[in-house]
Amino acid sequence: MGGRLRERIGFVLAAAVMLAVLVASEPRARILFSEPRRVLGLYFGTAPSGLPIPVDDVEPAQLVDSWHAPRSGGRRHEGIDIFASRGTPVRSTTGGVVVRRGENRLGGRVVSVLGPGGQTHYYAHLDDWADIEVGDWIDVGTTVGFVGNSGNAATTPPHLHYGIYRRTLPPLNPFPLLTGAAGS
Ligand SMILES: [Zn+2]
């Protein structure tokens, strides 16, 4: 076997191993490979021009636009804080697939849902998660968790931090989408 061929086989093997590691470690990749049509349908679907408020019994007039307000460590607020009693259900603003259900330092207990237009909807500071798992396909209004103040919200009243992320573009301000001001 020539050195060149061996090199090529080595390259293909390395690529296969990297792909396997990616699929095993990255929920999105795993979901993509298990249901490629549905996931691609989301990525190529149209992003919504308006969204329901993800917290029960909150009206648009109660929402406050805190987009890009200063936050600790020189960060800027990349979302909206929706205040409500602890334990109030948090519902998905879109259909899509659960790509994260876990904990991180800032967000505490969090859920991320990949929705139409390839947008990722981020629900943070949850008191607890609903009965959902990564890979679950959910509808608009499916309960993903319950309002709390986990993560760096421990010293604030319970609220949902809701953010909308895009793959290659900056995050979106949810406020106009939730209040109906975004139009189409
Ligand atoms: Zn926030």
Backbone and ligand atoms as CSV (ligand in chain L), in Angstrom:
chain,resi,resn,atom,element,x,y,z
A,1,MET,N,N,0.860,-1.192,0.000
A,1,MET,CA,C,0.000,0.000,0.000
A,1,MET,C,C,0.889,1.233,0.000
A,2,GLY,N,N,0.641,2.122,-0.965
A,2,GLY,CA,C,1.455,3.323,-1.086
A,2,GLY,C,C,1.188,4.300,0.037
A,3,GLY,N,N,2.157,5.138,0.311
A,3,GLY,CA,C,2.018,6.134,1.381
A,3,GLY,C,C,0.843,7.064,1.122
A,4,ARG,N,N,0.635,7.345,-0.151
A,4,ARG,CA,C,-0.436,8.277,-0.511
A,4,ARG,C,C,-1.820,7.715,-0.164
A,5,LEU,N,N,-1.995,6.424,-0.529
A,5,LEU,CA,C,-3.282,5.766,-0.254
A,5,LEU,C,C,-3.512,5.681,1.255
A,6,ARG,N,N,-2.426,5.330,1.954
A,6,ARG,CA,C,-2.532,5.210,3.410
A,6,ARG,C,C,-2.943,6.567,4.008
A,7,GLU,N,N,-2.393,7.604,3.456
A,7,GLU,CA,C,-2.720,8.957,3.909
A,7,GLU,C,C,-4.208,9.252,3.703
A,8,ARG,N,N,-4.674,8.835,2.529
A,8,ARG,CA,C,-6.094,9.084,2.199
A,8,ARG,C,C,-7.008,8.300,3.120
A,9,ILE,N,N,-6.660,7.031,3.344
A,9,ILE,CA,C,-7.486,6.200,4.233
A,9,ILE,C,C,-7.482,6.810,5.632
A,10,GLY,N,N,-6.307,7.269,6.040
A,10,GLY,CA,C,-6.190,7.910,7.357
A,10,GLY,C,C,-7.094,9.119,7.445
A,11,PHE,N,N,-7.130,9.899,6.380
A,11,PHE,CA,C,-7.944,11.110,6.368
A,11,PHE,C,C,-9.424,10.766,6.469
A,12,VAL,N,N,-9.847,9.762,5.683
A,12,VAL,CA,C,-11.265,9.358,5.693
A,12,VAL,C,C,-11.642,8.843,7.079
A,13,LEU,N,N,-10.760,8.041,7.694
A,13,LEU,CA,C,-11.041,7.514,9.029
A,13,LEU,C,C,-11.159,8.651,10.039
A,14,ALA,N,N,-10.232,9.601,9.955
A,14,ALA,CA,C,-10.255,10.727,10.892
A,14,ALA,C,C,-11.554,11.515,10.721
A,15,ALA,N,N,-11.949,11.720,9.466
A,15,ALA,CA,C,-13.187,12.463,9.202
A,15,ALA,C,C,-14.386,11.712,9.763
A,16,ALA,N,N,-14.393,10.376,9.596
A,16,ALA,CA,C,-15.500,9.558,10.100
A,16,ALA,C,C,-15.573,9.624,11.616
A,17,VAL,N,N,-14.414,9.582,12.258
A,17,VAL,CA,C,-14.386,9.645,13.726
A,17,VAL,C,C,-14.889,11.011,14.190
A,18,MET,N,N,-14.440,12.066,13.511
A,18,MET,CA,C,-14.877,13.410,13.891
A,18,MET,C,C,-16.384,13.558,13.726
A,19,LEU,N,N,-16.912,13.012,12.649
A,19,LEU,CA,C,-18.351,13.075,12.405
A,19,LEU,C,C,-19.105,12.318,13.495
A,20,ALA,N,N,-18.586,11.140,13.845
A,20,ALA,CA,C,-19.232,10.328,14.887
A,20,ALA,C,C,-19.233,11.070,16.218
A,21,VAL,N,N,-18.108,11.729,16.528
A,21,VAL,CA,C,-18.010,12.479,17.791
A,21,VAL,C,C,-19.001,13.637,17.775
A,22,LEU,N,N,-19.090,14.319,16.619
A,22,LEU,CA,C,-20.014,15.450,16.483
A,22,LEU,C,C,-21.451,14.989,16.712
A,23,VAL,N,N,-21.819,13.892,16.054
A,23,VAL,CA,C,-23.192,13.395,16.148
A,23,VAL,C,C,-23.492,12.950,17.578
A,24,ALA,N,N,-22.500,12.355,18.236
A,24,ALA,CA,C,-22.716,11.855,19.590
A,24,ALA,C,C,-22.795,12.990,20.601
A,25,SER,N,N,-22.058,14.076,20.366
A,25,SER,CA,C,-21.923,15.104,21.391
A,25,SER,C,C,-22.844,16.288,21.170
A,26,GLU,N,N,-23.267,16.522,19.954
A,26,GLU,CA,C,-24.053,17.715,19.650
A,26,GLU,C,C,-25.495,17.304,19.371
A,27,PRO,N,N,-26.417,17.691,20.266
A,27,PRO,CA,C,-27.807,17.274,20.094
A,27,PRO,C,C,-28.374,17.637,18.731
A,28,ARG,N,N,-28.016,18.841,18.244
A,28,ARG,CA,C,-28.572,19.252,16.957
A,28,ARG,C,C,-28.137,18.303,15.853
A,29,ALA,N,N,-26.872,17.906,15.888
A,29,ALA,CA,C,-26.361,17.006,14.858
A,29,ALA,C,C,-27.065,15.660,14.956
A,30,ARG,N,N,-27.246,15.212,16.197
A,30,ARG,CA,C,-27.899,13.916,16.418
A,30,ARG,C,C,-29.333,13.971,15.898
A,31,ILE,N,N,-30.022,15.063,16.207
A,31,ILE,CA,C,-31.413,15.209,15.761
A,31,ILE,C,C,-31.453,15.332,14.240
A,32,LEU,N,N,-30.484,16.090,13.699
A,32,LEU,CA,C,-30.435,16.271,12.241
A,32,LEU,C,C,-30.292,14.928,11.543
A,33,PHE,N,N,-29.399,14.075,12.088
A,33,PHE,CA,C,-29.155,12.795,11.437
A,33,PHE,C,C,-30.309,11.818,11.652
A,34,SER,N,N,-31.077,12.005,12.743
A,34,SER,CA,C,-32.187,11.078,12.994
A,34,SER,C,C,-33.423,11.484,12.190
A,35,GLU,N,N,-33.642,12.807,12.037
A,35,GLU,CA,C,-34.826,13.261,11.297
A,35,GLU,C,C,-34.464,14.438,10.398
A,36,PRO,N,N,-33.638,14.156,9.388
A,36,PRO,CA,C,-33.107,15.261,8.572
A,36,PRO,C,C,-34.182,16.093,7.887
A,37,ARG,N,N,-35.262,15.436,7.417
A,37,ARG,CA,C,-36.289,16.198,6.702
A,37,ARG,C,C,-36.965,17.215,7.595
A,38,ARG,N,N,-37.292,16.782,8.800
A,38,ARG,CA,C,-37.998,17.690,9.720
A,38,ARG,C,C,-37.093,18.845,10.132
A,39,VAL,N,N,-35.820,18.526,10.411
A,39,VAL,CA,C,-34.902,19.580,10.846
A,39,VAL,C,C,-34.640,20.557,9.703
A,40,LEU,N,N,-34.418,20.025,8.492
A,40,LEU,CA,C,-34.183,20.918,7.355
A,40,LEU,C,C,-35.433,21.744,7.069
A,41,GLY,N,N,-36.608,21.140,7.311
A,41,GLY,CA,C,-37.866,21.873,7.159
A,41,GLY,C,C,-37.903,23.094,8.064
A,42,LEU,N,N,-37.371,22.935,9.279
A,42,LEU,CA,C,-37.310,24.081,10.195
A,42,LEU,C,C,-36.334,25.131,9.669
A,43,TYR,N,N,-35.135,24.670,9.270
A,43,TYR,CA,C,-34.113,25.623,8.819
A,43,TYR,C,C,-34.580,26.401,7.592
A,44,PHE,N,N,-35.324,25.720,6.707
A,44,PHE,CA,C,-35.745,26.400,5.485
A,44,PHE,C,C,-37.141,27.009,5.627
A,45,GLY,N,N,-37.778,26.791,6.775
A,45,GLY,CA,C,-39.093,27.369,7.012
A,45,GLY,C,C,-38.989,28.876,7.231
A,46,THR,N,N,-40.141,29.523,7.186
A,46,THR,CA,C,-40.182,30.978,7.355
A,46,THR,C,C,-40.175,31.332,8.835
A,47,ALA,N,N,-39.325,32.259,9.207
A,47,ALA,CA,C,-39.287,32.731,10.587
A,47,ALA,C,C,-40.575,33.496,10.879
A,48,PRO,N,N,-41.138,33.312,12.081
A,48,PRO,CA,C,-42.410,33.963,12.393
A,48,PRO,C,C,-42.269,35.485,12.491
A,49,SER,N,N,-43.352,36.200,12.107
A,49,SER,CA,C,-43.334,37.663,12.205
A,49,SER,C,C,-44.029,38.132,13.478
A,50,GLY,N,N,-44.547,37.203,14.255
A,50,GLY,CA,C,-45.154,37.507,15.542
A,50,GLY,C,C,-45.167,36.241,16.373
A,51,LEU,N,N,-45.106,36.405,17.695
A,51,LEU,CA,C,-45.022,35.245,18.587
A,51,LEU,C,C,-45.950,35.429,19.785
A,52,PRO,N,N,-46.537,34.316,20.292
A,52,PRO,CA,C,-47.313,34.413,21.526
A,52,PRO,C,C,-46.386,34.625,22.723
A,53,ILE,N,N,-46.907,35.265,23.753
A,53,ILE,CA,C,-46.113,35.471,24.973
A,53,ILE,C,C,-45.930,34.114,25.663
A,54,PRO,N,N,-44.695,33.751,25.984
A,54,PRO,CA,C,-44.442,32.385,26.468
A,54,PRO,C,C,-44.807,32.128,27.930
A,55,VAL,N,N,-45.303,33.158,28.641
A,55,VAL,CA,C,-45.652,32.968,30.047
A,55,VAL,C,C,-47.159,33.157,30.211
A,56,ASP,N,N,-47.808,32.205,30.868
A,56,ASP,CA,C,-49.264,32.260,31.057
A,56,ASP,C,C,-49.691,33.549,31.756
A,57,ASP,N,N,-50.827,34.096,31.343
A,57,ASP,CA,C,-51.485,35.229,31.996
A,57,ASP,C,C,-50.668,36.515,31.977
A,58,VAL,N,N,-49.782,36.666,30.996
A,58,VAL,CA,C,-49.056,37.937,30.824
A,58,VAL,C,C,-49.552,38.571,29.531
A,59,GLU,N,N,-49.949,39.854,29.623
A,59,GLU,CA,C,-50.472,40.588,28.461
A,59,GLU,C,C,-49.347,41.403,27.831
A,60,PRO,N,N,-49.479,41.698,26.525
A,60,PRO,CA,C,-48.436,42.485,25.846
A,60,PRO,C,C,-48.114,43.805,26.564
A,61,ALA,N,N,-49.146,44.464,27.124
A,61,ALA,CA,C,-48.932,45.775,27.766
A,61,ALA,C,C,-48.040,45.668,29.002
A,62,GLN,N,N,-47.916,44.466,29.562
A,62,GLN,CA,C,-47.074,44.284,30.756
A,62,GLN,C,C,-45.597,44.114,30.402
A,63,LEU,N,N,-45.309,43.896,29.133
A,63,LEU,CA,C,-43.919,43.609,28.748
A,63,LEU,C,C,-43.087,44.896,28.722
A,64,VAL,N,N,-41.830,44.755,29.106
A,64,VAL,CA,C,-40.892,45.873,29.111
A,64,VAL,C,C,-39.733,45.524,28.187
A,65,ASP,N,N,-39.400,46.469,27.322
A,65,ASP,CA,C,-38.310,46.234,26.371
A,65,ASP,C,C,-36.966,46.568,27.028
A,66,SER,N,N,-36.226,45.535,27.391
A,66,SER,CA,C,-34.913,45.756,28.027
A,66,SER,C,C,-33.785,45.279,27.112
A,67,TRP,N,N,-34.051,45.279,25.827
A,67,TRP,CA,C,-33.069,44.839,24.835
A,67,TRP,C,C,-31.803,45.675,24.937
A,68,HIS,N,N,-30.663,45.002,25.074
A,68,HIS,CA,C,-29.339,45.624,25.115
A,68,HIS,C,C,-29.105,46.493,26.346
A,69,ALA,N,N,-29.953,46.357,27.369
A,69,ALA,CA,C,-29.673,47.033,28.638
A,69,ALA,C,C,-28.367,46.468,29.193
A,70,PRO,N,N,-27.556,47.321,29.855
A,70,PRO,CA,C,-26.264,46.828,30.377
A,70,PRO,C,C,-26.456,45.715,31.397
A,71,ARG,N,N,-25.564,44.750,31.348
A,71,ARG,CA,C,-25.566,43.650,32.307
A,71,ARG,C,C,-24.142,43.462,32.838
A,72,SER,N,N,-24.007,42.657,33.891
A,72,SER,CA,C,-22.698,42.449,34.531
A,72,SER,C,C,-21.660,41.963,33.529
A,73,GLY,N,N,-20.411,42.336,33.789
A,73,GLY,CA,C,-19.307,41.863,32.958
A,73,GLY,C,C,-19.292,42.493,31.575
A,74,GLY,N,N,-19.921,43.683,31.437
A,74,GLY,CA,C,-19.908,44.366,30.151
A,74,GLY,C,C,-20.827,43.754,29.118
A,75,ARG,N,N,-21.642,42.787,29.555
A,75,ARG,CA,C,-22.571,42.171,28.610
A,75,ARG,C,C,-23.766,43.082,28.391
A,76,ARG,N,N,-24.484,42.815,27.330
A,76,ARG,CA,C,-25.740,43.515,27.087
A,76,ARG,C,C,-26.867,42.497,27.071
A,77,HIS,N,N,-28.032,42.949,27.496
A,77,HIS,CA,C,-29.161,42.039,27.614
A,77,HIS,C,C,-29.618,41.588,26.239
A,78,GLU,N,N,-29.538,40.293,26.000
A,78,GLU,CA,C,-29.916,39.755,24.688
A,78,GLU,C,C,-31.218,38.979,24.794
A,79,GLY,N,N,-32.261,39.697,25.206
A,79,GLY,CA,C,-33.547,39.032,25.315
A,79,GLY,C,C,-34.523,39.907,26.059
A,80,ILE,N,N,-35.557,39.267,26.596
A,80,ILE,CA,C,-36.571,39.981,27.357
A,80,ILE,C,C,-36.807,39.227,28.657
A,81,ASP,N,N,-37.038,39.972,29.743
A,81,ASP,CA,C,-37.363,39.366,31.031
A,81,ASP,C,C,-38.855,39.511,31.262
A,82,ILE,N,N,-39.524,38.401,31.459
A,82,ILE,CA,C,-40.971,38.408,31.649
A,82,ILE,C,C,-41.254,37.924,33.070
A,83,PHE,N,N,-41.691,38.866,33.919
A,83,PHE,CA,C,-41.870,38.566,35.337
A,83,PHE,C,C,-43.224,37.909,35.586
A,84,ALA,N,N,-43.232,36.911,36.459
A,84,ALA,CA,C,-44.457,36.186,36.813
A,84,ALA,C,C,-44.181,35.393,38.079
A,85,SER,N,N,-45.247,34.893,38.692
A,85,SER,CA,C,-45.075,34.106,39.917
A,85,SER,C,C,-44.276,32.841,39.630
A,86,ARG,N,N,-43.511,32.443,40.641
A,86,ARG,CA,C,-42.769,31.189,40.537
A,86,ARG,C,C,-43.732,30.048,40.210
A,87,GLY,N,N,-43.324,29.224,39.262
A,87,GLY,CA,C,-44.116,28.047,38.926
A,87,GLY,C,C,-45.099,28.270,37.784
A,88,THR,N,N,-45.225,29.532,37.320
A,88,THR,CA,C,-46.112,29.788,36.176
A,88,THR,C,C,-45.578,29.026,34.957
A,89,PRO,N,N,-46.469,28.333,34.224
A,89,PRO,CA,C,-45.984,27.585,33.056
A,89,PRO,C,C,-45.333,28.478,32.008
A,90,VAL,N,N,-44.240,27.989,31.441
A,90,VAL,CA,C,-43.547,28.633,30.323
A,90,VAL,C,C,-43.824,27.780,29.098
A,91,ARG,N,N,-44.383,28.421,28.056
A,91,ARG,CA,C,-44.805,27.662,26.874
A,91,ARG,C,C,-43.996,28.057,25.648
A,92,SER,N,N,-43.750,27.076,24.821
A,92,SER,CA,C,-42.992,27.320,23.600
A,92,SER,C,C,-43.733,28.316,22.712
A,93,THR,N,N,-42.996,29.300,22.189
A,93,THR,CA,C,-43.605,30.300,21.300
A,93,THR,C,C,-43.752,29.764,19.878
A,94,THR,N,N,-43.106,28.630,19.606
A,94,THR,CA,C,-43.127,28.056,18.255
A,94,THR,C,C,-43.229,26.542,18.345
A,95,GLY,N,N,-43.527,25.932,17.221
A,95,GLY,CA,C,-43.287,24.506,17.100
A,95,GLY,C,C,-41.796,24.303,16.866
A,96,GLY,N,N,-41.341,23.077,17.017
A,96,GLY,CA,C,-39.934,22.805,16.763
A,96,GLY,C,C,-39.452,21.617,17.555
A,97,VAL,N,N,-38.150,21.566,17.733
A,97,VAL,CA,C,-37.555,20.421,18.414
A,97,VAL,C,C,-36.668,20.918,19.567
A,98,VAL,N,N,-36.782,20.242,20.695
A,98,VAL,CA,C,-35.983,20.598,21.872
A,98,VAL,C,C,-34.527,20.223,21.604
A,99,VAL,N,N,-33.631,21.217,21.654
A,99,VAL,CA,C,-32.221,20.937,21.391
A,99,VAL,C,C,-31.361,21.070,22.654
A,100,ARG,N,N,-31.951,21.598,23.716
A,100,ARG,CA,C,-31.199,21.690,24.965
A,100,ARG,C,C,-32.159,21.675,26.141
A,101,ARG,N,N,-31.775,20.938,27.159
A,101,ARG,CA,C,-32.506,20.919,28.419
A,101,ARG,C,C,-31.409,20.701,29.451
A,102,GLY,N,N,-30.978,21.785,30.078
A,102,GLY,CA,C,-29.838,21.630,30.960
A,102,GLY,C,C,-29.661,22.829,31.858
A,103,GLU,N,N,-28.448,22.966,32.406
A,103,GLU,CA,C,-28.162,24.065,33.322
A,103,GLU,C,C,-26.889,24.747,32.906
A,104,ASN,N,N,-26.856,26.071,33.051
A,104,ASN,CA,C,-25.594,26.797,32.899
A,104,ASN,C,C,-25.527,27.906,33.946
A,105,ARG,N,N,-24.355,28.510,34.095
A,105,ARG,CA,C,-24.097,29.444,35.186
A,105,ARG,C,C,-25.037,30.659,35.135
A,106,LEU,N,N,-25.168,31.264,33.981
A,106,LEU,CA,C,-25.977,32.479,33.860
A,106,LEU,C,C,-27.471,32.155,33.808
A,107,GLY,N,N,-27.817,31.221,32.967
A,107,GLY,CA,C,-29.235,30.950,32.704
A,107,GLY,C,C,-29.893,30.043,33.726
A,108,GLY,N,N,-29.103,29.346,34.524
A,108,GLY,CA,C,-29.676,28.366,35.439
A,108,GLY,C,C,-30.268,27.213,34.664
A,109,ARG,N,N,-31.495,26.866,34.995
A,109,ARG,CA,C,-32.172,25.786,34.268
A,109,ARG,C,C,-32.731,26.366,32.972
A,110,VAL,N,N,-32.324,25.774,31.867
A,110,VAL,CA,C,-32.665,26.337,30.561
A,110,VAL,C,C,-33.213,25.270,29.614
A,111,VAL,N,N,-33.982,25.766,28.644
A,111,VAL,CA,C,-34.458,24.941,27.532
A,111,VAL,C,C,-34.221,25.729,26.261
A,112,SER,N,N,-33.750,25.067,25.210
A,112,SER,CA,C,-33.654,25.693,23.894
A,112,SER,C,C,-34.465,24.874,22.902
A,113,VAL,N,N,-35.199,25.602,22.068
A,113,VAL,CA,C,-36.037,24.956,21.046
A,113,VAL,C,C,-35.633,25.509,19.682
A,114,LEU,N,N,-35.301,24.610,18.764
A,114,LEU,CA,C,-35.034,25.017,17.383
A,114,LEU,C,C,-36.372,25.132,16.668
A,115,GLY,N,N,-36.641,26.341,16.142
A,115,GLY,CA,C,-37.938,26.607,15.526
A,115,GLY,C,C,-37.820,27.016,14.072
A,116,PRO,N,N,-38.934,27.458,13.477
A,116,PRO,CA,C,-38.958,27.832,12.059
A,116,PRO,C,C,-37.936,28.916,11.735
A,117,GLY,N,N,-37.367,28.818,10.552
A,117,GLY,CA,C,-36.367,29.790,10.139
A,117,GLY,C,C,-35.010,29.518,10.771
A,118,GLY,N,N,-34.888,28.361,11.435
A,118,GLY,CA,C,-33.617,28.017,12.067
A,118,GLY,C,C,-33.323,28.853,13.300
A,119,GLN,N,N,-34.345,29.520,13.847
A,119,GLN,CA,C,-34.144,30.332,15.052
A,119,GLN,C,C,-34.175,29.438,16.289
A,120,THR,N,N,-33.296,29.741,17.241
A,120,THR,CA,C,-33.270,28.989,18.487
A,120,THR,C,C,-33.878,29.839,19.592
A,121,HIS,N,N,-34.905,29.302,20.230
A,121,HIS,CA,C,-35.632,30.015,21.278
A,121,HIS,C,C,-35.134,29.519,22.630
A,122,TYR,N,N,-34.667,30.468,23.438
A,122,TYR,CA,C,-33.959,30.155,24.678
A,122,TYR,C,C,-34.804,30.593,25.880
A,123,TYR,N,N,-35.115,29.637,26.746
A,123,TYR,CA,C,-35.948,29.889,27.923
A,123,TYR,C,C,-35.079,29.643,29.162
A,124,ALA,N,N,-34.869,30.694,29.977
A,124,ALA,CA,C,-33.893,30.571,31.066
A,124,ALA,C,C,-34.462,30.980,32.424
A,125,HIS,N,N,-33.683,30.679,33.464
A,125,HIS,CA,C,-34.003,30.922,34.879
A,125,HIS,C,C,-35.199,30.087,35.350
A,126,LEU,N,N,-35.433,28.960,34.680
A,126,LEU,CA,C,-36.585,28.130,35.040
A,126,LEU,C,C,-36.454,27.594,36.466
A,127,ASP,N,N,-37.606,27.488,37.139
A,127,ASP,CA,C,-37.644,26.842,38.447
A,127,ASP,C,C,-37.475,25.330,38.252
A,128,ASP,N,N,-38.091,24.847,37.212
A,128,ASP,CA,C,-37.983,23.418,36.878
A,128,ASP,C,C,-38.324,23.258,35.396
A,129,TRP,N,N,-37.942,22.107,34.862
A,129,TRP,CA,C,-38.286,21.801,33.486
A,129,TRP,C,C,-39.643,21.086,33.447
A,130,ALA,N,N,-40.330,21.209,32.317
A,130,ALA,CA,C,-41.508,20.373,32.103
A,130,ALA,C,C,-41.025,18.992,31.664
A,131,ASP,N,N,-41.970,18.125,31.371
A,131,ASP,CA,C,-41.639,16.749,31.013
A,131,ASP,C,C,-41.247,16.685,29.533
A,132,ILE,N,N,-40.068,17.229,29.240
A,132,ILE,CA,C,-39.577,17.227,27.858
A,132,ILE,C,C,-38.126,16.768,27.863
A,133,GLU,N,N,-37.711,16.256,26.718
A,133,GLU,CA,C,-36.332,15.790,26.572
A,133,GLU,C,C,-35.768,16.347,25.277
A,134,VAL,N,N,-34.438,16.425,25.196
A,134,VAL,CA,C,-33.782,16.794,23.944
A,134,VAL,C,C,-34.226,15.804,22.859
A,135,GLY,N,N,-34.628,16.363,21.717
A,135,GLY,CA,C,-35.080,15.524,20.616
A,135,GLY,C,C,-36.594,15.448,20.508
A,136,ASP,N,N,-37.301,15.936,21.544
A,136,ASP,CA,C,-38.773,15.942,21.483
A,136,ASP,C,C,-39.240,17.002,20.488
A,137,TRP,N,N,-40.193,16.635,19.657
A,137,TRP,CA,C,-40.832,17.607,18.758
A,137,TRP,C,C,-42.040,18.159,19.471
A,138,ILE,N,N,-42.133,19.484,19.556
A,138,ILE,CA,C,-43.198,20.106,20.340
A,138,ILE,C,C,-43.957,21.112,19.474
A,139,ASP,N,N,-45.114,21.527,19.979
A,139,ASP,CA,C,-45.976,22.480,19.262
A,139,ASP,C,C,-45.929,23.839,19.954
A,140,VAL,N,N,-46.479,24.840,19.278
A,140,VAL,CA,C,-46.712,26.125,19.949
A,140,VAL,C,C,-47.542,25.846,21.190
A,141,GLY,N,N,-47.144,26.411,22.321
A,141,GLY,CA,C,-47.938,26.267,23.536
A,141,GLY,C,C,-47.575,25.085,24.401
A,142,THR,N,N,-46.697,24.218,23.921
A,142,THR,CA,C,-46.241,23.109,24.769
A,142,THR,C,C,-45.465,23.675,25.957
A,143,THR,N,N,-45.792,23.207,27.150
A,143,THR,CA,C,-45.081,23.677,28.338
A,143,THR,C,C,-43.667,23.103,28.340
A,144,VAL,N,N,-42.673,24.009,28.438
A,144,VAL,CA,C,-41.276,23.560,28.444
A,144,VAL,C,C,-40.665,23.653,29.840
A,145,GLY,N,N,-41.302,24.448,30.723
A,145,GLY,CA,C,-40.769,24.602,32.072
A,145,GLY,C,C,-41.659,25.522,32.876
A,146,PHE,N,N,-41.107,25.995,34.003
A,146,PHE,CA,C,-41.879,26.820,34.928
A,146,PHE,C,C,-41.014,27.986,35.396
A,147,VAL,N,N,-41.642,29.156,35.522
A,147,VAL,CA,C,-40.912,30.383,35.868
A,147,VAL,C,C,-40.201,30.229,37.213
A,148,GLY,N,N,-38.964,30.713,37.262
A,148,GLY,CA,C,-38.185,30.681,38.491
A,148,GLY,C,C,-37.137,31.769,38.486
A,149,ASN,N,N,-36.084,31.585,39.239
A,149,ASN,CA,C,-34.979,32.546,39.234
A,149,ASN,C,C,-33.636,31.827,39.383
A,150,SER,N,N,-33.522,30.696,38.696
A,150,SER,CA,C,-32.271,29.927,38.751
A,150,SER,C,C,-31.166,30.641,37.983
A,151,GLY,N,N,-29.931,30.216,38.195
A,151,GLY,CA,C,-28.775,30.848,37.550
A,151,GLY,C,C,-28.468,32.200,38.178
A,152,ASN,N,N,-28.067,33.175,37.351
A,152,ASN,CA,C,-27.673,34.476,37.908
A,152,ASN,C,C,-28.875,35.366,38.241
A,153,ALA,N,N,-30.078,34.811,38.197
A,153,ALA,CA,C,-31.275,35.552,38.583
A,153,ALA,C,C,-31.646,35.283,40.038
A,154,ALA,N,N,-30.761,34.598,40.763
A,154,ALA,CA,C,-31.067,34.155,42.128
A,154,ALA,C,C,-31.472,35.304,43.043
A,155,THR,N,N,-30.965,36.535,42.777
A,155,THR,CA,C,-31.287,37.667,43.657
A,155,THR,C,C,-32.433,38.516,43.115
A,156,THR,N,N,-33.033,38.107,42.021
A,156,THR,CA,C,-34.136,38.888,41.430
A,156,THR,C,C,-35.443,38.115,41.598
A,157,PRO,N,N,-36.577,38.814,41.446
A,157,PRO,CA,C,-37.855,38.075,41.490
A,157,PRO,C,C,-37.922,37.081,40.331
A,158,PRO,N,N,-38.726,36.034,40.488
A,158,PRO,CA,C,-38.820,35.034,39.414
A,158,PRO,C,C,-39.240,35.665,38.089
A,159,HIS,N,N,-38.567,35.281,37.047
A,159,HIS,CA,C,-38.939,35.738,35.706
A,159,HIS,C,C,-38.391,34.781,34.666
A,160,LEU,N,N,-38.990,34.831,33.496
A,160,LEU,CA,C,-38.453,34.086,32.356
A,160,LEU,C,C,-37.533,35.005,31.584
A,161,HIS,N,N,-36.301,34.571,31.334
A,161,HIS,CA,C,-35.470,35.244,30.332
A,161,HIS,C,C,-35.695,34.491,29.026
A,162,TYR,N,N,-36.143,35.251,28.014
A,162,TYR,CA,C,-36.448,34.645,26.718
A,162,TYR,C,C,-35.585,35.311,25.647
A,163,GLY,N,N,-34.855,34.503,24.908
A,163,GLY,CA,C,-33.992,35.031,23.856
A,163,GLY,C,C,-34.229,34.291,22.548
A,164,ILE,N,N,-33.943,34.981,21.445
A,164,ILE,CA,C,-34.081,34.368,20.119
A,164,ILE,C,C,-32.746,34.484,19.392
A,165,TYR,N,N,-32.137,33.346,19.122
A,165,TYR,CA,C,-30.818,33.314,18.491
A,165,TYR,C,C,-30.921,32.811,17.061
A,166,ARG,N,N,-30.013,33.325,16.260
A,166,ARG,CA,C,-29.957,32.901,14.854
A,166,ARG,C,C,-28.561,32.393,14.563
A,167,ARG,N,N,-28.492,31.506,13.585
A,167,ARG,CA,C,-27.246,30.807,13.335
A,167,ARG,C,C,-26.107,31.741,12.926
A,168,THR,N,N,-26.349,32.578,11.947
A,168,THR,CA,C,-25.253,33.394,11.429
A,168,THR,C,C,-25.520,34.881,11.596
A,169,LEU,N,N,-26.671,35.233,12.136
A,169,LEU,CA,C,-27.023,36.638,12.315
A,169,LEU,C,C,-27.065,36.947,13.805
A,170,PRO,N,N,-27.031,38.242,14.163
A,170,PRO,CA,C,-27.117,38.587,15.588
A,170,PRO,C,C,-28.464,38.147,16.176
A,171,PRO,N,N,-28.537,38.043,17.520
A,171,PRO,CA,C,-29.799,37.675,18.157
A,171,PRO,C,C,-30.888,38.703,17.826
A,172,LEU,N,N,-32.131,38.273,17.954
A,172,LEU,CA,C,-33.277,39.153,17.687
A,172,LEU,C,C,-33.844,39.680,18.987
A,173,ASN,N,N,-34.386,40.903,18.956
A,173,ASN,CA,C,-35.135,41.415,20.096
A,173,ASN,C,C,-36.530,40.803,20.079
A,174,PRO,N,N,-36.885,40.018,21.108
A,174,PRO,CA,C,-38.205,39.384,21.109
A,174,PRO,C,C,-39.348,40.383,21.289
A,175,PHE,N,N,-39.075,41.560,21.891
A,175,PHE,CA,C,-40.149,42.479,22.301
A,175,PHE,C,C,-41.133,42.807,21.185
A,176,PRO,N,N,-40.669,43.307,20.021
A,176,PRO,CA,C,-41.640,43.636,18.971
A,176,PRO,C,C,-42.398,42.427,18.450
A,177,LEU,N,N,-41.782,41.265,18.503
A,177,LEU,CA,C,-42.453,40.045,18.043
A,177,LEU,C,C,-43.569,39.643,19.011
A,178,LEU,N,N,-43.334,39.882,20.301
A,178,LEU,CA,C,-44.311,39.480,21.324
A,178,LEU,C,C,-45.452,40.492,21.475
A,179,THR,N,N,-45.186,41.739,21.103
A,179,THR,CA,C,-46.203,42.785,21.280
A,179,THR,C,C,-46.977,43.041,20.004
A,180,GLY,N,N,-46.592,42.369,18.924
A,180,GLY,CA,C,-47.301,42.562,17.666
A,180,GLY,C,C,-46.817,43.764,16.888
A,181,ALA,N,N,-45.708,44.356,17.359
A,181,ALA,CA,C,-45.185,45.559,16.698
A,181,ALA,C,C,-44.274,45.220,15.520
A,182,ALA,N,N,-43.931,43.930,15.394
A,182,ALA,CA,C,-42.950,43.575,14.365
A,182,ALA,C,C,-43.556,43.614,12.965
A,183,GLY,N,N,-44.874,43.354,12.844
A,183,GLY,CA,C,-45.504,43.312,11.526
A,183,GLY,C,C,-44.899,42.216,10.668
A,184,SER,N,N,-45.191,42.258,9.390
A,184,SER,CA,C,-44.637,41.192,8.550
A,184,SER,C,C,-43.923,41.772,7.345
L,1,ZN,ZN,ZN,-32.819,38.465,30.966
